[in-house]
Amino acid sequence: AISYHRNIRGKGMLASVLDMAPGIGEVRRKELLKKFGSLKKLKEATLEELETIIPHDTATKFMEYLKNL
C-alpha cells in the first residue's frame, strides 16, 4: 500500500502546467520549452512567437490558458 501511494504521488510531481494546456501535447510541449526555456518566458511571448511552433488557433487558446494561471 505504501509503495502504491508513493508511485501515485511521484507521478503527480512530474506533471507540468503545460501538460494540461489545450492543444499542447508532449511534442509541442518539448518544442516550446526548447525555444523559450521556461514558463515565465512563455507567458511573456507574443502570439507571433508562439505561432512559429504551434498553429494560430492553438496559440490563441494557449495564451488565454497562460493568462489564467
PESULPE-V428942 format. One record per pair of residues at least 24 apart in sequence whose C-alpha atoms are under 6 Angstrom apart, sorted by the first residue. I is the first residue (numbers start at 1). J is the second residue. D is the distance in whole Angstrom. If there is no record, write none. Layout:
# PESULPE-V428942
i;j;d
I;J;D
I;J;D
This chain:
# PESULPE-V428942
i;j;d
23;58;6
